[in-house]
C-alpha cells in the first residue's frame, strides 16, 4: 500500500514538473488595437511548430475597396451579400474562392473588411501550416461581440497534411459547435484544395447507371463541399486586362495621367513580357507607368 502511494506521489510530482514546462495557453489580443489580425506561431528550422501561437494586430491592413475591383461584379455581389447576412446576424456560408491566379480572389476578401469593418467585421489571417491551431483560435473568438472571418489565402494541402483535418473539423464535422460569430473564407487555385492524380480516376466505378468516384477522390471533394458558397474566377481576356490597366493608371495618376493608344500599347507589351494577363499584372504595370511618367 505504501509502495503504491509512493508511485502515485512520484507520478503527481512528475506531472507537476511537466505542466510547468508547457507554454501558457494563448491570451486574447487587444481587440481595440486593430481591425485585422494574424495568427503567428514560431516554427523550428524543420517546420515543426513550437509553443503556442498568438493573434497579433495588423496595424496597417492592405486596404482595397469593392469599387477598385473590375470585371468580377457577379462574384463581388455574391460574397458581399453573404457577408452582409453574416454581419446582420443572419445565416451565412463559409466561402471558397477558386480559379486563375491574379484574378481578384484575395482582393475580394480584403474588400469585405474595408466594406464592413465599421459594422463590427474583423479579419484574421492564418497560414496553412498553422491550421492545426484553429481550435485555439475558435476558443479566443467565442463569445466576442465582433464578427470574425478567418482568411486562408492560397490554400492547398498535400496528402497527410495535419491542417487538412483541422479545417475539415471546424467547417463541419466536429462534436463541438462553431460559434455563430465566425466564418471561414479561403482562396485557392485548386477547386478541391488537394492535388489530383490520373490514377485516382481508375478508382471510379459504375453501379447501374450511376458513376461513383473512388475513396481518394471522395475524400478530396468532401473538404471543398463543406464550403457553402463557391465562387469561381476565370482568366482575363485582353479587353478585361486593359480595362483594369486603364482604371489603375487613372486612379494612381490622380488626374495627371491620361489613357491613350501609347499607354495601351505599353500595357500590352508589359503583359507579353510577363506571359500573363490578370489583375495583378495590370496593377503592377500601372504602378510602374505612373511612377515613371507622373
N, C-alpha and C positions, 0 to 999 in steps of 0.2 A: 504493500500500500504506500509506504514511504517512497519506494523507488518510483512508482507511478506519479506521485505528486512531484517528485524531483524532476522527472522528464517533462511533465506539464509545465512546471515553472521555467525550465530551460527554453521550452518552445515559446512561451509567452515573452520571455526576455529577448529571444531571437526576433520575434515578430515586431516587438517594440523598436529594436535597433533598425530593422529593415524599413519600418514606417518613417523613421527619422531620415533615412537616406532618400526616400521618394520625394519628388518635387511636389510643391504645393499645387492644388488644382488651380486652373486659370481664374484670375479675378476679372470682374466686369470692367470694361473701359469707362472712361468719362464720355458718356453718351452725348454730352453737350459740346464736345470738342470738335466734332466734325459730322458730316452727313454721309461720308463713305469711310469704310474701314477695310483693312486687310488682315487676314489671319496669317500670322507669321510663326513658323516653328523652325528651330535650328536643326540642321542635319549634319551628320558626320561626312567625312570625305567619301564614304561609300554610299551615301544617300540614306543612311539609317536615321530615323527621327530621334531626337534627343530632347528629353524634358517635355514640359507642357508648352503648347502654343499660346499665343495671346492675340487679342484684337488690338491693332494699332490704328489710330486715326489717320486718314489721308487728308492732310491739311489743304491741298490744292488738287482736287479731283479734276480729271480731264472733262471739261465742260463741252457738251455737244447738244445743240438744240434740234428738235424734230424738224424745224424748217431748214436746217442745214443738210438734210438727207434727201437726195434727189433720186427719183426713179424707183423707190421702194414704197410707194404710197400704200399699197394693199397690206404689206407686212407691217408697216407702221401703224395703220389703223387697227389691225387686229391685236397687236401687242399693247397699244395704248388703251384699247377698250378692256382688255384683260387686267391690266394694271389699275385702271380706274375702278373696276369692280373690287379688286383687292384692297385698294385704299379706302373704299367706302364700306369695307367690312362684309361685302357680299362674296359669294362663291367665285373662285377663280382657279386657273390651272397653272401648273408648272409649265415652262416653255422651253422647247428645244429649237434652236435656230441653226439650220444646216445648209450647206451649199458651198459655192465657189468662194475662194479666198478674196478678201478685199472688197466685198460687196455690201458691207454695212452691218453685218451681224452684231459685232461688238459695239459699234457706234450706236445702234438702235437701243441696246440695253442701257448704255450710258445716258442716252437721251431721256430715258424714263426717270432717271434720278434728277436731271435738270427740270423735267416737267412736273414731278410730283414731290420733290423734297420739301417744299413749303407745306405740304399736306401730311407730312409725317413719314414719308418713304426714306429708308436708309438702305444703302448698298454695301454688301460685304463680299469682297473678292477672295476666292480660295483657289489655290493651285491644285492640280490633280493629285500631286504626291501627298497632299495634306488632307485629302478627303476622308481618311480614316478618323480624323478628328471631328467629323460632322456631329456626332452625338454630343460632344462637349460644347460645340458652338450652339447647337439647338438648346442646350440647357441654359446657356447665357441669355438667350433671346426669349425664353419662355416667360410670359407674364409682363413683358415690356409693353408700353403703350404705342411704340412706334410700329411701323410695318416694314418688314425686312425682306429684301431679295438677296439670296446668296447667288453670286455671279461666278460661274465656272467658265472661263474663256478657253477656246481651242481645246476642247475636252476630247480625249480618246484614251482607250485602255488597251493594254496587252493582256494576253491570257494569264490568269493568276494574279492580276493586279489587285491588291487588297482594297484600294479605294473603290473598286467596282461594286463590291458587295455593300460597302458602307453607304454609297449613294443610292443603290437599289433599295436598301432597307429604309432609308429616310424618305425616299419618294413614295413608296407604297409597299410595305411588306414586313414591317416590324410590329411587335406587340405594343410598342409604345406609340402613342398618337403624336402626330406632328402638330406643333402649335399653330393656331389659326392666323398668327401674325407673320407667317413665314412662307415664302415661295422660293423655288429654285429656277433660275434662268441660265441655260447653258448654250454655248455655241460650239459647233464642231464642223469639220469638213466631211465627217462620216455620218451617214444617216443613222447607223446602228451603233456608233461610238466605239466599235472594235474592228480590227482588220478582218476581212472576209477572204476566204481562200477557195480555190477552184475545187479542191477535193471535198469541200463541205456540200457541194451540190450533189455529190454521189450518194449522200445520205437521204436525199429526198425519196419518198416512196408514195405509191398510189394506193388508195383504198376506195374501190368503186370508181366514182367519177371525181373524187377529191384528191388533191395533191397535198401531201403533208411534208413540211421541211424536217430535216434531221434535228437531233437534240442540240448540236452545237449552234445551228442557225437559230433555233428557238430561244436559246439562252441569250444570244445577242439581241434578238428582237425584243425580248422581254424587258430589257432596260429602257430602250427608247420608247416603248409603249407606255411606260409609266409617266411620261410627259404628256399632259392632256392636250397641249397645243403645239403643233408642229408648224414651223414657218420655213419655207424653202427659198433660197436665194440662187439666182442664176447668173452666168457670165454676162457681162455688158456687151452690147453691140457698139459700133463706132459712134452713133448719134448719142447714145446714153453717156458714153465716156466723155465726149466733147461737151455735152450739156453740163456735166459736173465740173470740167475744167473751166468753162465759162463762168459758172457760179462762183468758184473759189477765186479765180483771177479778179473778178469784180468785187467780191467780198473782202479779200485780203488787200486789194488795192485801194479800198476805201474811197472810191470815186476817182482815183487818179489813174486807173488802168482802164483801157478800152479794148474790148474784144474785137478782133478783125481777122482777115484772112491770114495775115502773117503769124499772129498768135496761134491761130488754128493749126497751121502747118507745123509750128514748133511743138504743139501738143501732140500731134500725130507722130512726129519724129521721136518724141520722148517715149511714147508708148511702144514704138518699134524697138527702141534701144533697150527697153525693159522686158520686151517679149510678153506684155500683158496689157489688157485694158480693164481697169477696175477703179473703184472709188479711191483706193489708197494711192494708186499711181497718179490719178488726176490731182489729188491733194498735194502730192509731192511735186508734181510739175508746177502747180500754181505757186507754191512756196518758193520754188527756185526762180520762176519767171518774175514774180513780183519783187523778190529780193534783188534781182539783177536790174530791173527796169523801173522801179518806182522809188 
